[in-house]
Amino acid sequence: MNAERDLAPLAPSVVRALNDKLYEKRKVAALEIEKLVREFVAQNNTSQIKHVIQILSQEFALSQHPHSRKGGLIGLAACSIALGKDSGLYLKELIEPVLTCFNDADSRLRYYACEALYNIVKVARGSVLPHFNVLFDGLSKLAADPDPNVKSGSELLDRLLKDIVTESNQFDLVGFIPLLRERIYSNNQYARQFIISWILVLESVPDINLLDYLPEILDGLFQILGDNSKEIRKMCEVALGEFLKEIKKNPSSVKFAEMANILVIHCQAADDLIQLTAMCWMREFIQLAGRVMLPYSSGILTAVLPCLSYDDRKKNIKEVANVCNQSLMKLVIPEDDEMDEAKQSMTLPAEPTSEESLSKPEAASSGSLDASGDSSFSNSSVFTVTSSERIQVTLNLDGIVQVLDCHLHDTSIGMMTRIAVLKWLYHLYIKTPRKMFRHTDSLFPILLRTLSDESDEVILKDLEVLAEIASSPAGQTEGHGPSDGSDPRPGPVELHVPGRAGQLNSSGTKGLECSPSTPTMNSYFYKFMINLLKRFSSERKLLETRGAFIIRQLCLLLNAENIFHSMADILLREEDLKFASTMVHTLNTILLTSSELFQLRNQLKDLKTPESRNLFCCLYRSWCHNPVTTVSLCFLTQNYKHAYDLIQKFGDLEVTVDFFTEVDKLVQLIECPIFTYLRLQLLDVKNNPYLIKALYGLLMLLPQSSAFQLLSHRLQCVPNPELMQTADSTKPSAGFKRASASNIDYTELLQHFEKVQNKHLEARHQRAGRAEQLDRRVVL
């Protein structure tokens, strides 16, 4: 009885009914409580109202006895109904004990708690918004409840709360975001579904601008997008699609920079849907934000580049990644090379220039993602700022180059990725050459190694980059070139890498100086030629399979005369005589047969200018490494007397099978279109006696073979000089006069030929001697 008096103003019968196990009796007690509270409201007796709520909370709702807790819950709901619009004054006291019951072990009790809170919220309506966070927190837990009845009840309460939020303009979004950010990382499917449903509701409310807080929840949304449930993934897709639509409508209010790294992370996701969605977002960000995205270029490239080599199974991702890559590349402009080095940043408007206006890419994905990702994009929607709004934009070139370098070193990456990396390097050397040349020394070795790539397309792009490095004026800047002696050639003979292209051994060494008629290369050109020949020397297979291809392409990209000039000079100092002979043979074949070198052949054919004669002397000195190529060079330059003199010296050489093979090939070449002029000169027997003698000399060198028969038949066609005499035949031909007036010291050249061939003879004997010693050791 003492306990019953303590619970006044509740009557003892009401107390007994609230503690009853039967729902009907508790319901009757609740009606009595509702009647009592209405009387207190009419009397404006707030102290008694608070006392009743306190009794129901402390003595019942928070009781140890389950039936008492159930009675407390229905009693609190009755209080709220009785209070009506005044319930807002007591919401804290009404809600807290009910939310505590959300954690009860008894599922029936959790359901009653849900029912009670529904009635409380339904009466209070907008007054519950100040308590929204605790309500949301409780509901998010019930959303994952294993009991279907509890879950059903929570869904009713959830819908009611959403209606209240939708119709209200007093929602505290700032206070809610931290809770949303925390709950969005839940791994429970139902909790995730609950979170997404709320995000969709908040997005639909015009007065709530959730876009401002998107950086807080974007990462969590992408995590949910990887859920195993198709329904949840679809809901998340819709939510992200709505956000993207909003971003494209109002790009000026979007915090692009704060979300860039989040997208970079998810663009590398293993889940295809996450990766495709993130990549579509990245595409839109780059196109909408423009240069605002530049500071994140290295991360973007890390994510995008590997996708370019995806196969058709991930075609959509590959296509979107390609658009991202192209769009990002267009953001790099020449002004990035002129930024103040001390600040390492520049102030630029975020609006792209007219050159940077990007055409809309074709649809790269399907479904609702495409509907939001590929909708109409026009220049008018590009993020623009007023003249007073400036954005600090920094091109992190060091980071970009590091990423590109890592991808080139990674042998597992696909061909399209390697091509994209090389395109980036070429683009950067074009747009920001001064800054790029700081990285050239570190990039140079991997660019040379890439020449061994199995793909011709990769090699072509690699050669474009190397050619740009070798010819860019920025490469002549003091302190950035290799003129400090970096990367010296190993061995006793050190090849000097000149500091200026125009100073290529201008002290007087024959054959080294650049011709005045040709474009000058920078200091890296000569370094490139040295290292290219080193690579051919160390990788003979590369020389055999790709050597001619590489050199021919370089002749298109750079000046052919400079390439042959420099290579000839480097080979003149080559200590590996066997390699020198092979390389000279390769260069000679290219010179005589490649359509790319038509102009250079014409230049050498006439030797009319001092530059062409200088080039001939330079080539000749290196061509001496291979006797037959030296003769072919004399045939090309119409130095027939000297060719005859050389062939006379062949009798003193060590004749090998390889030698006969090369003579055979020369005979075949004489029958080719390249030497049409030479065959026609056979008609002028009187003025070309040494040509005929030289050809007969070759014939005498050859054994009885198909090449012998071919040359023999050609010489049989040489007409009788008596029959060919005409009235003007007494005048010497232009070619004869040219040969005698060319100011070339042929005696000195012949002596040089003998000297080089003697070196080759000694080297062959040394190799043979070493082989013999090895054989003896094996026998012993």
Salt bridges, closest charged atoms under 4 A:
GLU4 OE2 - ARG16 NH1 3.66
ASP20 OD2 - LYS25 NZ 3.77
GLU34 OE2 - ARG38 NH2 2.65
GLU96 OE2 - LYS92 NZ 2.91
ASP104 OD2 - ARG69 NE 2.84
ASP137 OD2 - LYS141 NZ 3.52
ASP137 OD1 - ARG183 NH2 1.89
ASP145 OD2 - ARG110 NE 2.64
ASP158 OD2 - LYS162 NZ 2.83
GLU167 OE2 - ARG125 NH2 2.88
GLU182 OE2 - ARG183 NH1 3.08
GLU216 OE1 - ARG181 NH1 2.33
ASP219 OD1 - HIS266 NE2 2.61
ASP227 OD2 - ARG192 NH1 2.75
GLU242 OE2 - LYS245 NZ 3.90
ASP271 OD2 - ARG233 NH1 3.27
ASP272 OD1 - LYS314 NZ 3.47
GLU284 OE2 - ARG283 NH2 3.34
GLU284 OE2 - LYS360 NZ 3.34
ASP311 OD2 - ARG313 NH2 2.59
ASP336 OD1 - ARG291 NH2 2.60
GLU341 OE2 - ARG434 NH1 2.64
GLU341 OE2 - ARG438 NH2 2.96
ASP374 OD1 - ARG283 NH2 2.80
ASP398 OD1 - HIS439 NE2 2.91
ASP405 OD1 - HIS409 ND1 3.30
ASP441 OD1 - LYS527 NZ 3.20
ASP453 OD2 - ARG418 NE 2.66
ASP456 OD1 - ARG546 NE 3.35
GLU464 OE2 - LYS461 NZ 3.75
GLU478 OE2 - ARG500 NH2 2.97
GLU539 OE2 - ARG535 NH2 2.83
ASP569 OD1 - ARG573 NH1 2.79
GLU574 OE1 - ARG489 NH2 2.55
ASP576 OD2 - ARG540 NH2 2.88
GLU596 OE1 - ARG552 NE 3.11
ASP645 OD2 - LYS641 NZ 3.33
GLU654 OE1 - ARG764 NE 2.98
GLU662 OE1 - HIS585 ND1 3.82
GLU671 OE1 - ARG714 NH2 2.69
GLU748 OE1 - ARG621 NH2 2.86
GLU754 OE2 - LYS649 NZ 2.44
GLU772 OE2 - ARG776 NH2 2.86
